[in-house]
Amino acid sequence: QERLVESGGGLVQAGGSLRLSCAASGFTFRRHDLRWFRQAPGKDREFVAVISASGGSTDYADSVKTRFPISRDIVRNILYLQMNSLKPEDPAIYYCSVAVIGAIPYNIWGQGTQVTVSS
């Protein structure tokens, strides 16, 4: 069964850091682009970061560029988001996601992990 499980969220002071993890199972991890999204209360879910299937390229939302490097461990099948210099506008539920491309494309989503930033 294809599954993503996020962890690592919590409460941190503004300026602090957190590292989110997303453990994947049930599919070939390294064959897919891997993404992080976030959703704050009352707002739409928004893209945060992506790492390509090859691991050779990454891209980020402007709001997190240079602060939230994305990485992965293809041996352990874990996706990471290192969140540095957290700001009051960063609190949200953070989700990892995989877009499975095929005859019938679909997305796999984790359950999310809550990030809260205190000022």
C-alpha positions as CSV (number, residue, x, y, z in Angstrom):
1,Q,0.0,0.0,0.0
2,E,1.3,3.4,-1.0
3,R,1.8,5.6,2.0
4,L,3.5,8.8,3.2
5,V,3.9,9.7,6.8
6,E,5.1,13.1,7.9
7,S,6.8,13.9,11.2
8,G,8.9,16.6,12.9
9,G,6.4,19.4,13.3
10,G,6.0,21.3,16.5
11,L,6.3,24.6,18.2
12,V,9.3,26.8,17.6
13,Q,10.3,30.4,18.2
14,A,10.6,32.8,15.3
15,G,14.1,32.5,13.9
16,G,14.4,28.9,14.9
17,S,14.6,25.7,12.9
18,L,12.7,22.4,12.4
19,R,13.3,19.4,10.2
20,L,10.3,17.7,8.7
21,S,10.5,14.1,7.6
22,C,8.3,12.2,5.3
23,A,8.6,8.4,5.3
24,A,7.5,6.7,2.1
25,S,6.4,3.1,1.6
26,G,4.7,1.0,-1.0
27,F,6.1,2.6,-4.1
28,T,9.5,3.2,-5.8
29,F,10.6,6.4,-4.1
30,R,13.3,7.5,-6.4
31,R,11.2,7.3,-9.5
32,H,9.1,10.3,-8.6
33,D,9.3,14.0,-8.0
34,L,8.6,14.6,-4.4
35,R,6.9,17.8,-3.1
36,W,6.1,19.6,0.1
37,F,3.0,21.7,0.4
38,R,1.5,23.6,3.3
39,Q,-1.9,24.9,4.3
40,A,-2.5,27.6,6.8
41,P,-6.0,28.1,8.4
42,G,-8.4,29.8,6.0
43,K,-6.0,29.5,3.1
44,D,-5.5,27.3,0.1
45,R,-2.9,24.6,0.1
46,E,0.3,26.0,-1.4
47,F,3.4,24.6,-3.0
48,V,6.6,24.8,-0.9
49,A,9.3,22.8,-2.5
50,V,10.1,20.0,-4.9
51,I,13.0,17.6,-5.6
52,S,13.2,15.8,-8.9
53,A,13.1,12.1,-9.3
54,S,16.8,12.1,-10.1
55,G,17.6,14.3,-7.1
56,G,19.4,16.6,-9.4
57,S,17.2,19.6,-9.2
58,T,15.1,21.4,-6.7
59,D,12.7,24.3,-6.8
60,Y,11.0,26.4,-4.1
61,A,8.3,28.9,-3.5
62,D,9.7,32.4,-3.3
63,S,8.5,32.7,0.3
64,V,10.8,29.9,1.5
65,K,13.7,30.0,-1.0
66,T,17.1,30.0,0.7
67,R,15.4,29.0,4.1
68,F,13.9,25.6,3.5
69,P,16.2,23.2,1.7
70,I,14.6,20.0,0.5
71,S,16.4,16.7,0.4
72,R,15.9,13.0,0.4
73,D,17.4,9.7,1.4
74,I,16.7,7.1,-1.3
75,V,18.1,4.3,0.8
76,R,15.7,4.9,3.7
77,N,12.9,6.4,1.5
78,I,12.6,9.5,3.5
79,L,12.0,13.0,2.2
80,Y,13.1,16.0,4.3
81,L,12.4,19.7,4.6
82,Q,14.9,21.6,6.7
83,M,13.1,24.7,7.9
84,N,15.4,27.5,9.0
85,S,14.8,31.1,10.0
86,L,11.2,30.4,10.7
87,K,8.9,33.4,10.4
88,P,5.4,34.2,11.8
89,E,4.0,33.6,8.4
90,D,5.3,30.0,8.2
91,P,2.8,28.2,10.5
92,A,0.7,25.7,8.7
93,I,0.1,22.0,8.3
94,Y,2.9,20.7,6.1
95,Y,2.2,17.8,3.7
96,C,4.5,15.7,1.5
97,S,3.1,14.5,-1.8
98,V,4.0,12.4,-4.8
99,A,2.5,12.8,-8.2
100,V,2.2,9.3,-9.7
101,I,2.3,9.6,-13.5
102,G,0.7,6.9,-15.5
103,A,-2.4,6.0,-17.5
104,I,-4.4,7.4,-14.6
105,P,-2.3,10.0,-12.8
106,Y,-3.0,10.4,-9.1
107,N,-1.4,12.0,-6.1
108,I,-0.4,10.4,-2.8
109,W,-0.6,12.6,0.3
110,G,0.5,12.2,3.8
111,Q,-1.6,13.2,6.8
112,G,0.4,16.3,7.5
113,T,2.4,17.7,10.4
114,Q,1.6,20.9,12.2
115,V,4.2,23.7,12.4
116,T,3.6,26.5,14.8
117,V,5.9,29.6,15.2
118,S,5.8,31.8,18.3
119,S,6.9,35.4,18.1
